[in-house]
Amino acid sequence: MERYKTFLEHYTSTMTAYEQLYKHLHANPELSLQESKTSALVGDRLHQYGYKVTRNIGGHGVVGVLSNGLGKTVLIRADMDALPVFEQTGLSYASSCTAIDLAGAQQPVMHACGHDMHVTCALAAAEILANTIEAWSGTAVVLFQPDEEGGRGADAMIADGLFEAQRHACPRPDVLLAQHIFPSRAGMVGTKRGAMASSVDSFTVTLKGRGGHAAQPHLTIDPVLLASHIVIRLQGIISREIKPGDFAVITVGSIEAGTVSNIIPEKATMKVTIRAQSRDNRDKLITGFKRVVRAECLASNSPEPVFEPGRPSPELLNDEGMTQKLEQTFAEIFGKEHYSDHASPLFGAEDFGKLAIPIDAPYCYWTIGCIDPDVWNAAEKDGRLDSIPANHSPFFAPAIQPTLRTGTIALAAAALTFLDSSSL
């Protein structure tokens, strides 16, 4: 990998054009399932770089393929969608966009999770690979995914036959690569073997009661009181059934019941999310959740509850062997001061791994820091790290550099690790 370091530094020494591209993307975000302009832009760019481009896979998904002789097929993935957030960063290139969401409501739109940076880094890495074909052998695939935030994009691309040769021109990859910007010091890269993001399972639960007058509770079955018991009891699963130190969360994000103060309602509806970072804990949490709800219903003389599952997102489990190879690559490229092999896992969901499931391919997903080093150092010195705006905040404002340079080099170096012609 040392032989690649020089030309990676050369190609990223001046990135003015990509800095401007990032600002353009940031100022022109698009909601999930509406990424038409971003999709057109990345497709046109990939075509200019010499990739064979397939568009509109699973909606606005785009794939570029660059074949360069024998070797492995390596896929780089970047997500494109933005969030319904009103930007308050004060940046000169801040978004002022609005859009109509799927429910028909007008929403502000902001790249509050860094997907604009992901797109820019992936395009820059794609151009580096196209300009250095004499240095590697194999097939480079660059995939731009819609709707990561809604958790539907990867599923939609797979359902549309992403890896079916008769439908699209995307070859099955031997390995898959992706990264995400993270609120840590810009210039840092972090990997982790095994669990890198949590599974998320959501449920809407309907609790059935018997309505009546608030002055005659003895003639009713109160679903509000029942829901309250469930909320408290669920946390006992975390504290008494999960090993201390393991990440596990059950959150009741919504309870809806009744309309006025003097009527006990007929039913209550709870919306619940369950998060874990191991398959065993995920199964244990879901089983325990349903057991508690049913038991409390029985204790309250309430009928059997109704569980409506949402779209599940499995845990993101980095392949051990792949990650070990990238540990060596990133250590050589970035040095000990700018690389850690013990990155903090993400507690949110990430659907990148769904791309690998149907083809049983290994993958690795890592983080890159995006907070201006001076801002980070000052906050760290004053014990104010928690005050730094994180992903999904209206104040989230990644430092363009060195974030863009670091992310571009990381993606290109990771791809070259598996496209290395010397390993054939």
C-alpha positions in Angstrom: 0.0 0.0 0.0 2.9 2.3 0.5 3.4 2.5 -3.3 -0.1 4.0 -3.6 0.4 6.6 -1.0 2.3 9.0 -3.2 -0.3 9.2 -6.0 -3.2 9.3 -3.6 -1.6 12.4 -2.0 -0.9 13.8 -5.5 -4.5 13.4 -6.6 -5.9 15.0 -3.5 -3.4 17.8 -3.0 -5.8 20.2 -4.8 -9.5 19.5 -4.6 -11.0 22.9 -5.4 -13.5 21.4 -7.9 -14.7 18.8 -5.5 -15.0 21.4 -2.7 -17.3 23.4 -5.0 -19.2 20.2 -5.8 -19.7 19.5 -2.1 -21.0 23.1 -1.6 -23.4 22.6 -4.5 -24.7 19.3 -3.1 -25.1 20.8 0.3 -27.1 23.8 -1.0 -29.3 21.5 -3.1 -30.4 18.6 -0.9 -33.2 16.2 -1.8 -35.4 14.1 0.5 -35.5 10.3 0.5 -37.0 8.9 -2.7 -36.7 12.3 -4.4 -33.0 12.2 -5.3 -33.5 12.8 -9.0 -31.1 15.8 -9.5 -28.4 14.2 -7.3 -28.8 10.9 -9.2 -28.5 12.7 -12.6 -25.4 14.5 -11.5 -23.5 11.4 -10.2 -24.5 9.4 -13.3 -23.2 12.1 -15.6 -19.9 12.4 -13.6 -19.4 8.6 -13.7 -20.0 8.6 -17.5 -17.4 11.4 -17.9 -14.9 9.3 -15.9 -15.3 6.3 -18.3 -17.6 4.2 -16.2 -20.5 2.2 -17.7 -23.5 3.7 -16.0 -26.9 2.3 -15.1 -29.5 4.6 -13.7 -32.8 4.4 -11.9 -32.2 1.2 -10.1 -34.7 0.8 -7.3 -35.8 4.4 -7.8 -33.0 6.9 -8.2 -30.1 4.4 -7.6 -27.1 4.7 -9.9 -24.2 2.2 -10.5 -21.0 2.9 -12.4 -18.8 0.0 -13.5 -15.1 0.2 -14.6 -13.7 -3.0 -15.8 -9.9 -3.3 -15.9 -8.8 -6.9 -16.5 -8.6 -9.8 -14.1 -9.0 -9.5 -10.4 -11.6 -8.9 -7.7 -14.8 -6.9 -8.1 -14.9 -4.1 -5.5 -18.0 -2.1 -4.7 -18.0 1.4 -3.2 -21.3 2.7 -1.9 -22.4 6.2 -1.1 -25.9 7.3 0.1 -27.5 10.4 -1.5 -30.6 11.5 0.5 -31.1 14.4 2.9 -33.4 15.1 5.8 -36.5 17.2 6.6 -34.5 19.6 8.8 -34.4 23.4 8.7 -30.7 24.3 8.4 -29.4 26.8 11.0 -25.6 26.5 10.3 -25.3 30.1 8.9 -23.0 28.7 6.2 -22.8 30.7 2.9 -23.8 27.6 1.1 -26.5 26.6 3.5 -29.7 25.0 2.2 -32.8 27.0 1.8 -34.6 24.2 0.0 -38.1 22.9 0.7 -39.9 19.9 -0.7 -43.3 18.1 -0.4 -42.8 14.9 1.5 -44.6 11.6 0.9 -47.4 12.6 3.3 -48.0 15.8 1.2 -46.5 18.2 3.7 -44.1 21.0 2.9 -40.8 20.4 4.6 -37.4 22.1 4.9 -34.6 20.0 3.5 -31.0 19.8 4.8 -28.0 17.5 4.3 -27.9 17.1 8.1 -26.3 13.6 8.0 -23.4 14.2 5.7 -24.6 12.3 2.6 -23.4 15.2 0.5 -19.9 14.5 1.7 -20.3 10.8 1.1 -21.3 11.5 -2.5 -18.4 13.9 -3.1 -15.8 11.5 -1.7 -17.1 8.6 -3.7 -17.0 10.6 -6.9 -13.5 11.8 -6.2 -12.4 8.2 -5.4 -14.0 7.0 -8.6 -12.1 9.5 -10.7 -8.8 8.5 -9.0 -9.4 4.9 -9.9 -10.3 5.8 -13.5 -7.0 7.9 -13.7 -4.8 5.1 -12.3 -5.9 2.0 -14.1 -2.2 1.1 -14.7 -1.9 0.6 -10.9 -4.7 -1.9 -10.3 -6.5 -4.8 -11.9 -10.1 -6.0 -11.5 -13.5 -4.2 -11.6 -14.5 -1.1 -9.7 -18.2 -0.6 -9.0 -19.4 2.7 -7.5 -23.0 2.6 -6.3 -25.0 5.7 -5.2 -28.0 4.6 -3.1 -31.3 6.5 -2.5 -33.3 6.5 0.7 -30.8 5.4 3.4 -32.6 7.5 5.9 -35.9 5.7 5.4 -34.2 2.3 5.3 -35.7 1.4 2.0 -33.0 2.2 -0.5 -30.8 -0.9 -0.4 -33.9 -3.1 -0.3 -35.3 -1.3 -3.3 -32.1 -1.7 -5.4 -31.9 -5.4 -4.6 -35.6 -5.9 -5.4 -35.0 -4.2 -8.7 -32.5 -6.9 -9.6 -29.3 -5.0 -8.8 -27.0 -8.0 -9.1 -29.1 -9.9 -11.7 -27.0 -9.8 -14.9 -30.1 -10.0 -17.2 -31.5 -6.8 -15.7 -28.6 -4.5 -14.8 -24.9 -4.3 -15.7 -23.7 -4.5 -12.1 -21.4 -7.5 -11.5 -21.6 -9.3 -8.1 -18.9 -7.8 -5.9 -16.3 -9.8 -4.0 -16.2 -7.1 -1.3 -18.3 -4.0 -0.4 -17.0 -0.8 1.1 -18.7 2.3 2.7 -18.0 5.1 5.1 -19.9 7.7 7.2 -18.8 11.0 8.5 -18.9 11.2 12.3 -18.7 14.1 14.8 -15.1 13.5 15.7 -11.9 15.3 14.8 -11.6 15.9 11.1 -8.7 13.9 9.5 -9.4 10.8 11.6 -10.4 7.4 10.3 -11.8 4.7 12.5 -12.6 1.0 11.9 -14.0 -1.7 14.1 -14.2 -5.4 13.6 -17.6 -6.9 14.1 -20.6 -4.8 15.1 -20.4 -1.3 13.6 -24.1 -0.3 13.7 -27.1 -1.4 15.6 -30.1 -3.5 14.5 -33.3 -1.6 14.7 -36.8 -3.2 14.9 -39.9 -1.1 15.2 -43.4 -2.1 16.4 -46.8 -0.4 16.6 -48.7 -2.0 19.4 -52.5 -1.6 19.9 -53.7 -2.1 23.4 -57.4 -2.8 23.8 -59.3 -1.5 26.7 -63.0 -0.8 27.6 -63.9 2.8 27.5 -66.1 4.7 29.9 -66.5 7.7 32.2 -63.5 8.9 34.0 -65.6 9.0 37.3 -66.3 5.2 36.9 -62.9 3.6 36.2 -64.1 0.4 37.9 -66.4 -0.2 34.9 -63.5 0.2 32.4 -60.2 -1.3 31.3 -57.9 1.6 31.2 -55.4 1.3 28.2 -53.5 4.4 29.3 -52.7 2.9 32.7 -51.8 -0.3 30.9 -49.4 1.5 28.6 -47.8 3.2 31.5 -47.1 -0.1 33.2 -45.6 -1.4 30.0 -43.3 1.6 29.6 -41.8 1.1 33.0 -41.6 -2.7 32.8 -39.8 -2.8 29.5 -36.7 -1.2 31.0 -36.4 -4.1 33.3 -35.5 -6.2 30.2 -32.5 -3.9 29.7 -31.3 -3.8 33.3 -32.0 -7.4 34.3 -31.9 -9.6 31.1 -29.0 -8.0 29.1 -25.4 -8.4 30.1 -24.0 -5.2 31.6 -21.9 -3.4 29.0 -23.8 -4.7 26.0 -25.6 -2.0 23.9 -29.3 -2.5 24.1 -32.1 0.0 24.0 -35.9 -0.2 24.0 -37.6 3.2 23.4 -41.3 4.0 23.5 -41.4 7.0 21.2 -45.1 7.5 21.0 -48.3 6.8 23.0 -51.6 7.9 21.6 -54.9 7.4 23.5 -58.1 9.3 24.0 -59.1 12.9 23.1 -60.6 14.5 26.3 -59.9 14.4 30.0 -63.1 12.9 31.2 -63.3 9.7 29.1 -61.2 6.6 29.5 -60.5 5.5 25.9 -61.2 2.3 24.2 -57.6 1.7 23.1 -54.0 3.0 23.2 -51.3 2.8 20.5 -47.6 2.6 21.3 -44.7 3.0 18.9 -41.6 1.2 20.0 -38.1 0.8 18.7 -35.6 -1.9 19.8 -31.9 -1.6 19.2 -29.0 -4.1 19.7 -25.6 -4.9 18.4 -25.7 -8.7 18.5 -28.1 -11.1 17.0 -28.5 -12.9 20.4 -29.5 -9.7 22.2 -31.7 -8.6 19.3 -33.7 -11.9 19.6 -33.7 -11.6 23.4 -35.1 -8.0 23.4 -37.8 -8.7 20.9 -39.0 -11.9 22.7 -38.9 -10.0 26.1 -40.7 -7.0 24.7 -43.6 -9.1 23.4 -43.7 -11.2 26.7 -43.9 -8.0 28.8 -46.7 -6.5 26.7 -48.8 -9.7 26.7 -48.2 -10.2 30.5 -49.3 -6.7 31.4 -52.3 -7.0 29.2 -53.2 -10.2 31.0 -52.6 -8.5 34.4 -55.0 -5.7 33.3 -57.7 -8.1 32.0 -57.1 -6.6 28.6 -57.6 -8.6 25.4 -54.6 -9.9 23.3 -52.6 -6.9 22.0 -51.9 -6.4 18.3 -48.3 -6.1 17.1 -47.6 -4.5 13.8 -43.8 -4.8 12.9 -42.2 -2.0 10.9 -39.3 -2.4 8.4 -36.4 -4.2 10.2 -32.8 -3.2 9.9 -30.2 -5.8 10.8 -27.1 -5.1 12.7 -24.1 -4.0 10.6 -21.3 -6.6 11.2 -18.0 -5.8 9.6 -16.1 -8.8 8.2 -13.2 -9.6 10.4 -10.8 -10.5 7.6 -11.6 -7.5 5.5 -11.4 -5.2 8.4 -8.0 -6.6 9.4 -6.6 -5.9 5.9 -8.0 -2.3 6.0 -6.4 -1.8 9.4 -3.0 -2.3 7.8 -3.9 -0.1 4.8 -5.2 2.8 6.9 -2.4 2.6 9.4 0.1 2.9 6.6 -1.7 5.7 4.8 -2.8 7.8 7.7 -0.4 6.9 10.5 -1.2 6.4 14.2 -2.2 10.0 14.8 -5.0 9.9 12.3 -6.2 6.3 12.5 -7.9 4.2 15.1 -8.8 0.5 14.9 -11.2 0.8 17.9 -13.8 3.2 16.4 -17.0 3.8 18.4 -19.9 1.8 16.8 -23.0 3.7 15.6 -26.1 3.3 17.7 -28.4 4.2 14.8 -29.4 2.0 11.9 -27.6 1.6 8.6 -28.9 -0.4 5.6 -25.6 -0.8 3.8 -25.2 -4.4 4.9 -28.5 -5.3 3.1 -26.6 -4.9 -0.2 -24.4 -7.8 0.8 -27.0 -10.2 2.2 -28.4 -11.7 -1.0 -24.9 -12.4 -2.4 -23.3 -13.4 0.9 -20.4 -11.0 0.3 -18.1 -9.6 3.0 -18.1 -5.9 3.7 -16.5 -3.2 5.8 -17.9 0.2 7.0 -15.9 2.8 8.7 -16.1 6.3 10.1 -14.3 9.5 9.2 -14.2 12.6 11.4 -15.7 15.8 10.2 -15.3 18.4 13.0 -12.8 21.2 12.5 -9.7 20.2 14.5 -9.4 23.6 16.2 -13.1 23.4 17.2 -12.7 19.9 18.5 -9.5 20.6 20.4 -11.0 23.6 22.1 -14.2 21.7 23.1 -12.1 18.7 24.3 -10.0 21.0 26.4 -13.0 22.7 28.0 -14.9 19.4 28.5 -17.6 20.5 26.0 -17.5 17.7 23.4 -21.2 17.0 24.0 -22.0 20.6 22.8 -20.6 19.9 19.2 -23.5 19.5 16.8 -23.9 15.9 15.6 -25.6 14.2 12.7 -29.2 15.2 12.2 -28.7 18.5 14.0 -29.8 21.7 12.2 -26.4 23.0 13.2 -24.4 20.1 11.8 -21.6 21.7 9.6 -18.8 19.4 8.6 -15.4 21.0 7.9 -14.9 20.6 4.2 -11.2 20.0 4.6 -9.6 17.8 5.7 -12.8 15.8 5.7 -13.1 15.6 1.9 -9.4 14.7 1.4 -9.5 12.1 4.2 -12.7 10.5 2.9 -11.5 10.4 -0.7 -8.2 8.8 0.2 -9.8 6.3 2.6 -12.2 5.1 -0.1 -9.6 4.9 -2.9 -7.0 3.2 -0.6 -9.6 0.7 0.6 -10.6 -0.2 -3.0 -7.0 -0.5 -4.0 -6.3 -2.9 -1.1 -8.5 -5.4 -2.9 -7.7 -4.3 -6.5 -4.0 -4.6 -6.0 -2.6 -6.1 -9.1 0.5 -7.3 -7.2 -1.8 -9.8 -5.4 -2.9 -11.6 -8.6 
